[in-house]
Amino acid sequence: MRGRREFRTAVRATAALLCAGVLFGCTTAGPDAAAPVPTRTAKPTPSPTPTSLWDVSPASVAAVGDSVTRAFDACAVLADCPEVSWATGTDTAVNSLALRLLGPEKVATRSWNLARTGARMAELPEQMAGAAAEKPELVTVMMGANDACRPTPELMTPVADFRFSFETALARLRAGAPKAQVFVSSVPDLKHLWSTGRVSPAGLRVWKLGICGSMLADAEDLGPAAERRRTRVRERVVAYNEVLREVCAEDERCRYDGGAVFGFRFDGGQLSPWDWFHPSRDGQARLAELAYRRITQE
């Protein structure tokens, strides 16, 4: 009996030493003890994939904005030409956003162009209220060029005022059409438009009449003062686009174009032959392509 007890004691001691070198699953209950049952670690339940609120095929479109959305100078001098508008036009050569989304049979009854030539961001809340009254599934916004296109850089809309007006506009839309999607185009690069149009003698003559003086005045002057003025205007446009991006990002039903319009390099054929500044028919078609690509992106 004594020998057996000594044997069991030795076994327990050995087991205790072995247990000191492992993290779990070991006992010193003796050689006759049952082996520990391994435990299974439960697999974590995967988080559900969030469902996007964005509909890539909205059934109605309202457009707000300025002269670009009214297709000013695209068909005739000093005149709106909404039938070739990038947003809601009916011209099949342009193939507007509304044509692509709705088809030709529904454009007349399911799209509305509420933009106004010459409008600045301060007018957007009123336009948005008008859009909300139509209960559209999608609202397109292209606004801000006229806030930078002032007679002088000193008259450009302050960035804080620009932000306030844009935030107010979205709030007005949400009050009347809470589920409407919003597509926001960036403000075009006005300095690029200057660099493209300044090679045209016709464009230079028109610009001398006073169009977008902050950028286009003294268009042939390449001196340091003129360059600083143009750079100042461009920087303001960049700041406006950052506001559009930031404010849109706070609304779960809003999409910014990611700077696509600002980055688009309009060439001479895509600018109006009457003012070398507004988009031509071909330019309007390019804007429609950019918008459609972003809106239908999953």
Residue pairs with C-beta under 8 A, 6 or more apart in sequence:
8 30
8 31
11 30
11 31
12 28
12 30
15 26
15 27
15 28
15 30
16 28
18 26
19 26
19 27
19 28
25 36
25 38
26 36
27 33
27 36
52 298
53 252
53 253
54 181
54 253
54 255
55 137
55 181
56 295
56 296
56 297
56 298
57 101
57 296
58 101
58 136
58 137
58 138
58 181
58 295
59 101
59 102
59 106
59 110
59 137
60 102
60 110
60 111
60 134
60 135
60 136
60 137
60 138
61 87
61 88
61 97
61 98
61 101
61 102
61 110
61 111
61 112
61 136
61 137
61 138
61 139
61 140
62 111
62 112
62 114
62 131
62 134
62 136
62 138
62 139
62 140
62 180
63 69
63 85
63 87
63 88
63 111
63 112
63 113
63 114
63 115
63 139
63 140
63 142
64 114
64 115
64 124
64 127
64 128
64 130
64 131
64 139
64 140
64 141
64 143
65 87
65 115
65 119
65 127
65 140
65 141
65 142
65 143
65 185
66 115
66 116
66 117
66 118
66 119
66 120
66 142
66 143
66 145
66 146
67 73
67 80
67 115
67 117
67 118
67 119
67 145
67 146
67 278
68 86
68 115
68 142
68 145
68 188
68 278
68 279
68 287
69 85
69 86
69 87
69 88
69 113
69 115
69 140
69 142
70 80
70 81
70 82
70 85
70 113
70 115
70 116
70 117
71 80
71 81
71 82
71 83
71 84
71 85
71 86
71 89
71 278
71 279
71 284
72 78
72 79
72 80
72 81
72 117
72 278
73 79
73 81
73 272
73 274
73 275
73 277
73 278
74 81
74 84
74 272
74 278
74 279
74 280
74 281
74 283
74 284
75 81
75 83
75 84
75 281
76 274
77 274
77 275
78 274
80 117
82 88
82 89
82 113
83 89
83 90
83 91
84 91
84 93
84 94
84 96
84 281
84 284
85 94
85 96
85 113
85 115
85 284
86 94
86 96
86 97
86 279
86 284
86 285
86 287
86 288
86 291
87 96
87 97
87 98
87 111
87 113
87 115
87 140
87 142
87 288
87 291
88 96
88 97
88 98
88 107
88 111
88 112
88 113
89 96
89 98
89 99
89 284
89 288
90 96
90 99
90 104
90 107
90 108
91 281
92 99
92 104
93 281
93 285
94 281
94 284
94 285
94 288
95 285
95 288
96 107
96 284
96 288
97 140
97 288
97 291
97 292
97 295
98 107
98 110
98 111
99 107
100 288
100 292
101 138
101 292
101 295
102 110
102 111
112 131
112 134
112 136
114 127
114 130
114 131
115 127
115 142
116 123
116 127
118 146
119 127
119 143
119 146
120 143
120 144
120 146
120 147
120 157
121 143
121 144
121 147
121 157
121 161
121 162
121 165
121 166
121 169
121 240
122 157
122 161
122 165
124 141
124 143
124 165
124 166
124 168
124 169
125 165
125 168
125 169
125 171
125 172
127 169
128 139
128 169
128 170
128 172
128 173
129 172
129 173
129 176
131 139
131 173
131 177
131 180
132 172
132 173
132 175
132 176
132 177
132 180
133 176
135 176
135 177
135 180
136 177
136 180
137 179
137 180
137 181
138 180
138 181
138 182
138 183
138 295
139 173
139 177
139 180
139 181
139 182
139 183
140 182
140 183
140 185
140 291
141 169
141 182
141 183
141 184
141 185
142 185
142 261
142 287
143 187
144 162
144 187
144 237
144 240
144 241
144 244
145 187
145 188
145 190
145 237
147 156
147 157
147 162
147 236
147 240
148 156
148 157
148 187
148 190
148 214
148 215
148 233
148 236
148 237
148 240
149 190
149 211
149 212
149 213
149 214
149 215
150 156
150 157
150 213
150 214
151 210
151 213
151 214
152 213
152 214
153 214
153 229
153 232
153 233
153 236
155 214
156 214
156 233
156 236
159 236
159 239
159 240
159 243
162 240
162 243
163 243
163 247
166 243
166 244
166 247
167 247
170 182
170 247
170 251
170 254
173 180
173 182
174 251
179 253
180 253
181 253
181 254
181 255
182 248
182 251
182 253
182 254
182 255
183 254
183 255
183 257
183 291
183 294
183 295
184 244
184 248
184 254
184 255
184 256
184 257
185 257
185 260
185 261
185 287
185 290
185 291
186 241
186 244
186 256
186 257
186 258
186 259
186 260
186 261
186 262
186 263
187 237
187 240
187 241
187 244
187 261
187 262
188 237
188 261
188 262
188 264
188 266
189 234
189 237
189 262
189 263
190 212
190 215
190 233
190 234
190 237
191 215
191 230
191 231
191 233
191 234
192 265
192 266
193 215
193 266
193 271
193 277
194 215
194 216
194 219
194 230
196 266
196 267
196 268
196 271
196 276
197 203
197 204
197 207
197 216
197 219
197 268
197 271
197 276
197 277
198 204
198 219
198 220
199 268
200 268
200 276
202 273
202 276
203 219
203 271
203 275
203 276
203 277
204 219
204 220
206 274
206 275
206 276
206 277
207 216
207 217
207 219
207 275
207 276
207 277
211 275
211 277
212 277
214 229
214 233
215 230
215 233
216 277
218 226
237 262
238 262
241 259
241 262
244 256
245 256
245 259
248 254
248 255
248 256
249 256
255 294
255 295
257 290
257 291
257 294
258 294
260 290
260 293
260 294
261 287
261 290
264 286
264 287
264 290
266 279
266 283
266 286
268 276
269 280
269 282
270 279
270 280
270 282
270 283
270 286
271 277
271 278
271 279
271 280
271 283
272 278
272 279
272 280
272 283
273 280
279 286
279 287
